[in-house]
Amino acid sequence: MREFLGFIKKEFIHILRDFRTMTILFGLPVVQILIFGFVIRNEIRNVKIGVLDFSKDIVTYDILKRVTSSGFFVIDKYLTSVDEIEKVFQEGKIREVLVFENHFASKLEREGVASVQIICDASDPTSANLIVNYSRGIIASYLKEINGDSKIPFQIRPVVRMMYNADLKSAFMFVPGTMAMVLMLVCALMTSVSIAREKETGTMEALLVSPLRPMQILAGKVMPYILLSCINAAVILIIGHFVFNLPVRGNIWLLFAVTILFITLALSLGIMISSISNSQQMAMFVSAFALMLPTILLSGFIFPLENMPKVLQWLSYFVPPKYFITMIRSIMLKGAGVTEVWKEIMVLVFMIFTFIGISFVKFKVRLE
C-alpha cells in the first residue's frame, strides 16, 4: 500500500511540474467558461442601423431617441434616398434601416395611422429576427406611452422587409461558416500535423539533405492540401446551391478568388504552427485551440460579434475566418463586388505575408 501511495504522489508531482498539463487542466476550463459566458447571449447590443427619415418631425425624433437610448441600437448613418439602402447593406456595417414615410406626424395625427418600414439584413437570420423584434418592441412601447387611456389609439404599423434571405433560411448563415471551418481544418490543421510528423519521426532531416530546397519541401507538402481544399470548397458550394438553394448573386470568379486566398492563408498559418511545434500532439493542440474555437466563436459564424464585450470584439479582428465569412456572405447573398470587399482582401493578404514571414524566421534548415 505504501508503494502504491508513493506512486500516486509521484504522479501528482509529475503533473504539477508539467506547465503544459497544468495549463490544460486549469487554464482551458477557465478560458472556455469565460468565452462561452460572454459569447452565448440571446439579447442584442449596439447594432448599427441606418435611418431614412422623409418626415423629420417631432414624432420620428422621439422614436429615434428611444431607439438610441435603448442600448440595443446605434445610428451609424442617416440616409438621404432609397438608392443608398442597398449600398450600405453591401458594405456590411449596417444591419437594419428604418424608413419613415413623408408627413409622419401629421398623418398620425390626422388619420391615426402611420407606417415605418423596417428593412433588415437577413443574411444572418437569427440576428435579423431579434433585431426586428426589438425594433417592433420599441415602437410598441412608444405607442403605449402616447396613447395612454385614449379611446381611439394611434397606430404605427411596422412594415418588415427581410433582404437577401426573405424566408430566413438558416442554411444561408451556416454554409459560409461551415466552408470556413472545413478549409481551416483541412489546410491549417492537416498541414501543421503533416510537417510536425516529419520533424517528430526524423524524416525531415533526410528531406533537408536532399537536392530539394527547404521552400520546395514545404511547397510539396502543401500542394496536395490546396487541391483537396479547392475540391472541398466546390463541393460545399454545389451542395449549398442545389440542396439549400443558396444563391450566388455576385461574381463567381471573385468568389473562387477569395476562396483560394483564404486557402493560401490557412496553409501559411499551418506552416507557421508547424514551425513552432516539435510534435504532432503539440501541433494538433495549437491548431484546435487557436483555430477551431475562434472560428466557431469569434468569426461571426454563429454568434453576432456586436453582442460581445469590447475585448472579444477586438480579438475578433485577429481571426482570419471572420473576414472570409464576411466576404462569402457579401458576394453570395448581396452580390457585392471588389469595391465592397477590398478591405477584407487586404487584411488576408497582410496576414499571409505575416505568417509566411514568421515561418521563415522559425524554420530551421538544420534540426537541433
N, C-alpha and C positions, 0 to 999 in steps of 0.2 A: 504493500500500500504506500509506503514511504517513497519507493521508486516511482510509482505512478504519480503521486503528488509532485515530486520533483520534476517529472516530465512535463506536467501541466504548467508548473512555474516557469520552466524553460521556454515553453511555447509562448506564454504571456510576455516574457522578456523579449523574445524574438519579435513578436508583433509590435510591442511598444517601441522597439528600436528602429523599426522599418517605417520611415516617414511616409512613403507612398501608401502603405497599407493603412496607416492611421488617417491619412487624408481621405481615402476611400471610405473607411468605416465611419468617420465622424464628420468630415467636411462635406462629402457628397450629399448626405441626407439634409444637412442644414441648408446648403445652397439650393437643393431641389425644392424644399418646402417653402423657402422664401420666394423663389422664382414662380412656382406654381401658385402660391398665395396671392402674389401681386398680378400675375398674368391672367389667371382664370377669373374673370368677372363678368357678370351679366348686365351691368349697367354701362353707360357710355359717358365719356368725359371729353370735353374740349374738341368736339368735332367741328372741323372748319366748314362753314357754309357760305353760300353767296346769296345776295338779295337783289331782286329786280323789282323795285318799287315804282310803279307808274303813278301812284297817287301822292305819296309823300305828305300825308296828313297826320293829324294827331293820333288817330286810331292805329295806323300802321306803325307810328313811332312807339306807341305804348306796347304793342305786341312785340316789336323787335327788342324793346327794352327788357321785357320779360324773358325773351329768348336768350339774350346775352347774360342776364343776371341769374339764370337757372344753373349755370356752371356746366351745362351739357353741351352748349354750342358756343362757337367763336365766329363772329362775322369776319371772314377773311377778305371779301371783295364785294363791292357794290357794282352791279352790272347796269348797263345803260340800254341794252337791247336783247331781244330773244336770241339773236345770232351768236351771242357770246356764251350761251349756256353750254353748247356742245364743246366749245374750245376749252372752257375751264374744267370740264369733266375729263377731257383728254389729258390735260396737264396733271391730273391725279391728286391735286391738293384739296379740292373741294368735294365733299361727299353729298351735299344737298343744296338746292337752290329754292328759295321761297319767292314766289311771284305774286305780287299784289296788283289787282286789276285797277283800272282808272277810276277815279272818284270813289274810292273805297269807303271813306267815312260818310260821304253824302248818300251813297247808295244804301249803306247800312241804316242810316237814319231815316231815309225816305221810304225804302222798300222793306226794311227789316232783315234783309238777306244780302250778304256779300260773299265773294269767293276768294280763296287764296289757293294757289296751285303749289303743291309740294312735289318737286322733281328730285328724285334720289338716284344716286349711282348704285345700281343693284348688282354690280359685278361681285360684291360680297353680300349675298342675300341675307345672311343672319344679321349683319350690322345694319343693312338697309331697313329691315323690319323694325329693329329697335329705334333707329333714327326717326322713321316716320311716326311710330307710336309715341315717341317723346314729343315730337312736334305737335301732333294732334292733342296730346295731353296739355301742353302749354296753352294752346288756343282754347281748349275747353275750359281750362282754369280761368282764363281771361274773360270768357263769355259768362261764366258763373258769377264772376265779380260784378260785371257791369249790369247784368240782368237783375240780380237780387231777387226780389219778390214780384217782379214785373209780370203782369198777366199776359202780355204779348212780348215774349222774349226776342231779343235779336238773335240772328243765326249767322255764323261764319262757316261756310262749307269748305272743308279741305278737299281739294281735287288732287288725288295722288297719281303720279306717273313714275313708274319704275323704268329707268333707262338701262339698256344693254342686257337686261335679264328680266323681262316682263313677267315670266312665270316663276321667278325666284327659284330656279333650279340650283341645288347645292353643288351639282357637278361643275358648274361654271366657276366655282371657287376652288374645288378640290383638285380638278385636273391639272391646272398650272402648278399648284403646290406640290402635288404628287410627282409631277415631272421634275421639279427642282430637287426634291428629296431623292428620287431614284438616280438622277445624274450625279448628285453629290455622293451617294453610296457607291455607285459603280466606279466613278472616276477617283475621287479623293481617297475613300476607304480602301478600295482594292489596290490602287496604285501604291499607297503608302505601305500596305501589308506585303505586297509583292516585292518591293525593293528592300524592305526590312528583312524579309525572309532570306534574300540573297546575302545580306550582311550577317545575319544570325548563323546561317549554315556555313559561312566561309566561302561561298562560291563567288561572291562579289570580288574577292581578291584575284581569283582566276580570270574574271572578266576584265579587270583593270590592267592586267599584264598582257592582255590580248592586243592585237593591232587596232582594235576599236578605241576611239577616244571616249572619255567619260560622258560627254554630251550625246554621243551616238548610242552609248549603252542606255542612258536614260530615255532617249527618244525611242529606242527599240522596245523598251519596257512599256511605254505609254501608248504607242501606236495602236496595239490591239484594243485598248480601252476606248480610244477615240472612235474606232469603228463600231464597237459594241454600244457605246453611248449614243451615237447617231441613230443606230437601229432602235434602241430603246425609246429615244425621243420620238422617232417617226411612228412607232407602234402606239405610244401614248396619244399622240395627236390623232392618229387614224381612229382609235377606239373612242376618243373624246368626241370626234366629229360624227362618226357614223352610229355610235351606240347612244351617246348622250346628247347628240345634236348641238355640240359646242361649235359655234360659228368661228370662222376666220375672216374677219371683216377687213383686216389690214393686209399689207403686202406679205405674201407667203415667203418671198426671198429674204425680207427683213426678219421674219420670224425665224427662219433657219440660220440666218447670220448671227442673231443674238444667242441662239441656242448653242451654236458652235463656240461662240465667245465664252459662254458660261462653262461649257465642257472644258475649254482650254484653261479657264480659271480654276476649276475643280481639280484638273490634273496638276497644275502648278502648285496648288495647295497640298495635294497628296505627296508630291515630290518634296515639298518643304517639310511636311510631317515626317517623312521617311528619313530626311537628313538629320533630324534631331532625335530619332528613335533608334535604339540599338537592338530591339526585339520586335517580333510580330505582336506580342501582347501589349507592349507599350504603344505601338502604332495604332492598334485597334482601340485601345483605351482613349488615346488622344483624339482619334477620329470620331469615336462615338460620342465622347463628352463635349468636344469642342465644335463638332459639326452637326450632329443629329439633333441635339436638344435646341441649339439656337435656330436651326432650320425649321423646327416644328413650332417653337415658342416665340421667337423674336424676328420672324421674317414677314409677319402679316399673313401667313398661310392659313391659320385657323383663328387666331385671336387678334383683334384690332389693336394696332400699336398706340393709338391715341388714348386707349383706356389705361395704359400702363403708366407707372411713375416715370418721371423725367429721366432717372438714371437708366432704366431699361430702354427708354426711347433713344437715349444717346448710344447705348450699347448696340442697338439695332442697326446703327449706321455702319458697324463693322461686320455685319452679317451679309455675305455676298448673295445668298438666295433672296433676300429682301428686294434687291434691285432687279434680279431676274424675274421674280414673280410679278413685280410691278410692270415690267416691260411686256411680259407674255400676256397679262390681262389687258393691258392697254392696246396691244396690237391685235389680239384675237377678238376682244369684245367691243372695243371702242374705235377700232380702225385707225389707231394712232400711227404716225409716220416717224421718220428720223428726228424731225424737229421737236417731237414731244418726248422722245426717249433718249436724246443725245447725252443728257446729264448722267443717266444710269449707265450708258455705254462707256463714258469716260471714266466713271468710278471703277467699273470692272476692269478696264484696260490698266488703270493705275494699280489695282490690286494684283493683276497678273505680273506686272513688272516688279512689284514689291516682293511677291512670293518667290519669283524666279531669282531675284537678287539675293534674297536671304538664303536660298538653296545653294547658290554659287559660293557664298561665304562659308556655309556649313559643310558643303560636300567636300570630303577629303579624298584625294586621289589615292593616298596610301592609308590603309586601315591600321589603326593603332592596336 
